[in-house]
């Protein structure tokens, strides 16, 4: 095999979007690249690797690089995992983190209808009565 056709040992970089998401995506791509060093994988061409990592980044969008790194560490440290994870396996490890405990609060059913007398004075009148003349002037305008 020529040097030109030798598959890269790490995952290639991709063109990314905004600077904030670009930074997170670069971190996640680096995390996945590092994780791939621990597992055998087929010899992909550079274009195949770009497509694969683009799919992973799309699947993991919305999660922080720190959370993806924790999930990858958990996956790597599980002795039963023999192959590079599918993105769904990484997502499964992250879903447990965001599971909400059951709530003991009553569901919100809306505000009760207003009953009784309505206010008969304006805000400006109440402010004037209490000596806040400057603030009352602002409320009159």
C-alpha positions in Angstrom: 0.0 0.0 0.0 1.3 3.5 -0.9 1.9 6.2 1.6 -0.8 8.1 -0.1 -3.4 5.4 0.5 -2.4 4.6 4.1 -5.4 5.3 6.3 -4.8 7.9 9.0 -4.3 6.7 12.5 -6.6 9.3 14.0 -10.0 10.7 12.9 -9.7 13.6 10.5 -10.9 17.1 11.3 -14.1 18.4 9.8 -15.3 21.8 8.7 -17.5 23.1 11.5 -20.2 25.7 12.1 -20.2 28.6 14.7 -17.2 29.3 16.9 -19.0 28.1 20.1 -20.3 24.8 18.6 -17.0 24.5 16.6 -15.1 24.4 19.9 -17.4 21.7 21.4 -17.4 19.7 18.2 -13.6 19.7 18.0 -13.4 18.6 21.6 -15.9 15.8 21.0 -14.1 14.7 17.8 -10.8 14.6 19.7 -12.4 12.5 22.5 -13.8 10.0 20.0 -10.5 9.9 18.2 -8.7 9.1 21.5 -11.3 6.4 22.3 -10.8 4.8 18.9 -7.2 4.1 19.8 -8.4 1.5 22.4 -10.4 -0.6 20.0 -9.7 -2.4 16.7 -11.6 -0.9 13.8 -11.6 -1.6 10.1 -9.3 0.4 7.9 -11.6 3.2 6.8 -10.6 5.7 4.0 -10.3 9.3 5.1 -13.7 10.1 3.5 -15.4 7.2 5.3 -13.9 8.5 8.6 -15.2 12.0 7.9 -18.7 10.6 7.3 -18.6 8.5 10.4 -17.4 11.2 12.7 -20.0 13.7 11.2 -22.7 11.2 12.1 -21.4 10.8 15.6 -21.2 14.6 16.0 -24.8 14.9 14.8 -26.0 12.2 17.1 -24.2 13.8 20.1 -25.2 17.4 19.4 -26.5 19.1 22.5 -24.3 17.3 24.9 -21.2 19.0 26.3 -17.7 17.7 25.5 -17.2 17.0 29.2 -20.4 14.8 29.3 -19.3 12.9 26.2 -15.8 12.4 27.7 -17.4 10.9 30.9 -19.5 8.6 28.9 -16.5 7.5 26.8 -14.5 6.9 29.9 -17.4 4.8 31.4 -17.5 2.8 28.1 -13.8 2.3 28.0 -13.6 1.2 31.7 -16.2 -1.5 31.2 -14.3 -4.7 30.5 -17.3 -6.2 28.6 -16.9 -3.6 25.8 -14.7 -5.1 23.1 -15.5 -2.9 20.2 -15.7 0.9 19.4 -19.1 2.1 20.6 -22.0 3.0 18.4 -23.2 6.5 19.0 -26.4 5.0 20.6 -24.3 3.3 23.2 -22.7 6.6 24.2 -26.1 8.2 24.2 -27.4 5.5 26.5 -24.6 6.2 29.0 -25.5 9.9 29.0 -29.3 9.5 29.4 -29.0 8.1 32.9 -27.3 11.3 34.0 -30.3 13.4 32.9 -33.1 11.2 34.3 -35.2 13.3 36.5 -36.4 11.9 39.9 -40.1 11.6 40.3 -41.7 14.8 41.4 -43.7 15.2 44.5 -45.2 18.5 43.3 -48.7 18.8 42.1 -49.0 19.6 38.4 -49.7 23.2 37.6 -53.4 23.6 36.5 -53.4 27.3 35.8 -54.2 30.3 37.9 -57.6 30.6 39.7 -60.1 33.1 38.4 -59.8 36.5 40.0 -62.6 37.2 42.5 -63.4 40.1 44.7 -62.9 43.8 44.3 -60.5 45.3 41.7 -58.0 48.0 42.4 -59.5 51.4 42.4 -56.3 53.4 42.4 -53.6 53.7 39.9 -49.9 52.9 40.7 -49.2 56.6 40.4 -51.9 57.5 43.0 -50.5 54.9 45.5 -46.9 56.1 45.0 -48.0 59.8 45.6 -49.9 58.8 48.8 -46.7 57.2 50.1 -44.4 60.1 49.3 -42.8 58.8 46.1 -43.6 61.8 44.0 -40.7 61.3 41.4 -41.7 57.7 40.8 -45.4 58.7 40.6 -44.6 61.2 37.9 -43.0 58.5 35.8 -46.1 56.3 36.1 -48.4 59.2 35.0 -46.6 59.5 31.7 
